[in-house]
Amino acid sequence: MQGEKLLSVGEVARRSGTTVSTLHFYEASGLLSPERSSGNQRRYRRDALRRVAFIRAAQALGISLAEIAEALRALPEQRTPTKADWSRLSSGWRAALDQRIAGLQALRDRLDGCIGCGCLSLRACRLYNPDDALGRSGTGARRLADHSR
């Protein structure tokens, strides 16, 4: 917008609760696009504060920067997300978050088996080798040989 007061990188950092280096990282990652002053200093429109809030909220949910960048690119003209955009984008992330939560709960619920037995048996460990599944696939250190896990 013409005539709009632009914010310095320091002002955006202070008002958004981030650091200048974080804003530079977001810029390098394609998440923020500052304008440049005649002295080649970064200047941000005020809506950059909402964009940073969007990025930080998504990160707090465990969404990767790549997924956040993809979501922001999907917006018309890569504009700053609105409340409606957040609702639409976050609903798309809900299934992945639910799956992650279920996995963490299952892991949490199996922890007492390891802590309780104290042996951390690789043959009988409910966490590392449930039902000795690795024993059926051969001898030796199966996990060490299979880096895809």
C-alpha positions as CSV (number, residue, x, y, z in Angstrom):
1,M,0.0,0.0,0.0
2,Q,1.3,3.4,-0.9
3,G,1.9,5.7,2.1
4,E,1.9,2.8,4.5
5,K,4.5,3.0,7.3
6,L,6.9,0.2,6.8
7,L,8.5,-1.6,9.7
8,S,12.2,-2.3,10.2
9,V,13.4,-5.9,10.7
10,G,14.1,-5.0,14.4
11,E,10.5,-3.7,14.9
12,V,9.0,-6.8,13.4
13,A,11.2,-9.0,15.5
14,R,10.3,-7.1,18.7
15,R,6.6,-7.0,18.0
16,S,6.4,-10.6,16.8
17,G,8.5,-12.0,19.7
18,T,11.1,-13.5,17.3
19,T,14.7,-12.6,16.6
20,V,16.1,-10.8,13.6
21,S,17.9,-14.0,12.6
22,T,14.6,-15.9,12.6
23,L,13.1,-13.3,10.3
24,H,16.1,-13.6,8.0
25,F,15.7,-17.4,8.1
26,Y,12.0,-17.1,7.2
27,E,13.0,-14.8,4.3
28,A,15.6,-17.3,3.1
29,S,13.0,-20.1,3.3
30,G,10.6,-18.1,1.2
31,L,8.1,-17.5,4.0
32,L,8.6,-13.7,4.2
33,S,9.3,-11.2,1.5
34,P,10.4,-7.8,2.8
35,E,10.7,-4.8,0.6
36,R,14.0,-2.9,0.4
37,S,14.6,0.7,1.3
38,S,16.7,3.0,-0.9
39,G,19.6,2.1,1.5
40,N,18.9,-1.6,0.8
41,Q,17.5,-2.2,4.3
42,R,14.7,-4.7,4.9
43,R,11.3,-3.1,5.4
44,Y,8.1,-5.0,6.2
45,R,4.5,-4.1,5.7
46,R,2.4,-4.4,8.9
47,D,0.7,-7.6,7.7
48,A,4.1,-9.3,8.0
49,L,3.3,-9.5,11.8
50,R,0.2,-11.6,11.0
51,R,2.2,-13.8,8.6
52,V,4.9,-14.4,11.3
53,A,2.1,-15.2,13.8
54,F,0.8,-17.7,11.3
55,I,4.2,-19.3,10.8
56,R,4.9,-19.6,14.5
57,A,1.4,-21.0,15.3
58,A,1.9,-23.7,12.6
59,Q,5.4,-24.5,13.9
60,A,4.0,-24.8,17.4
61,L,1.7,-27.5,16.0
62,G,4.7,-29.4,14.7
63,I,4.2,-28.4,11.0
64,S,7.4,-28.3,9.1
65,L,8.6,-25.1,7.4
66,A,8.3,-26.8,4.1
67,E,4.6,-27.6,4.7
68,I,4.1,-24.0,5.9
69,A,5.7,-22.6,2.8
70,E,3.6,-24.9,0.6
71,A,0.4,-23.6,2.4
72,L,1.4,-20.0,2.0
73,R,2.2,-20.5,-1.7
74,A,-1.3,-21.9,-2.2
75,L,-2.8,-18.6,-1.1
76,P,-3.8,-16.2,-3.9
77,E,-0.9,-13.9,-4.7
78,Q,0.9,-15.4,-1.7
79,R,-0.9,-12.9,0.5
80,T,-1.0,-12.9,4.3
81,P,-3.4,-15.5,5.7
82,T,-6.7,-14.5,7.1
83,K,-8.7,-16.3,9.8
84,A,-10.6,-18.2,7.2
85,D,-7.3,-19.2,5.5
86,W,-6.0,-20.5,8.9
87,S,-9.2,-22.5,9.4
88,R,-8.9,-24.1,5.9
89,L,-5.2,-24.8,6.1
90,S,-5.2,-26.1,9.7
91,S,-8.1,-28.4,8.9
92,G,-5.9,-29.9,6.2
93,W,-3.2,-30.6,8.8
94,R,-5.6,-32.1,11.3
95,A,-5.3,-35.7,10.1
96,A,-1.5,-35.7,10.3
97,L,-1.6,-34.1,13.7
98,D,-4.1,-36.7,14.9
99,Q,-1.9,-39.5,13.6
100,R,1.2,-38.0,15.3
101,I,-0.8,-37.6,18.6
102,A,-1.9,-41.2,18.4
103,G,1.6,-42.4,17.8
104,L,3.0,-40.4,20.7
105,Q,0.2,-41.7,23.0
106,A,1.0,-45.3,22.0
107,L,4.7,-44.7,22.6
108,R,3.9,-43.1,26.0
109,D,1.7,-46.0,27.0
110,R,4.5,-48.5,26.2
111,L,7.2,-46.7,28.1
112,D,6.4,-48.3,31.4
113,G,7.2,-51.7,30.0
114,C,10.8,-50.7,29.4
115,I,11.1,-48.7,32.6
116,G,9.4,-51.5,34.6
117,C,11.6,-54.3,33.4
118,G,14.8,-52.4,33.5
119,C,16.5,-54.9,31.2
120,L,15.8,-53.2,27.8
121,S,15.9,-56.7,26.3
122,L,16.2,-56.3,22.5
123,R,14.5,-59.7,22.1
124,A,11.4,-58.9,24.2
125,C,11.3,-55.2,24.3
126,R,7.8,-53.9,23.6
127,L,9.1,-50.6,22.3
128,Y,12.1,-51.5,20.2
129,N,11.2,-55.0,19.1
130,P,7.5,-55.9,19.8
131,D,6.8,-59.6,19.8
132,D,10.4,-60.2,18.7
133,A,9.4,-59.2,15.1
134,L,13.0,-58.6,14.2
135,G,14.0,-62.2,15.3
136,R,11.8,-63.6,12.5
137,S,13.6,-61.6,9.9
138,G,17.1,-63.1,10.6
139,T,19.9,-63.2,13.0
140,G,22.2,-60.3,14.1
141,A,21.6,-56.7,14.6
142,R,18.6,-56.2,12.3
143,R,18.0,-52.6,13.1
144,L,21.6,-51.6,12.6
145,A,21.6,-53.3,9.2
146,D,18.3,-51.7,8.1
147,H,18.7,-47.9,8.0
148,S,15.2,-47.4,6.5
149,R,13.5,-47.6,10.0
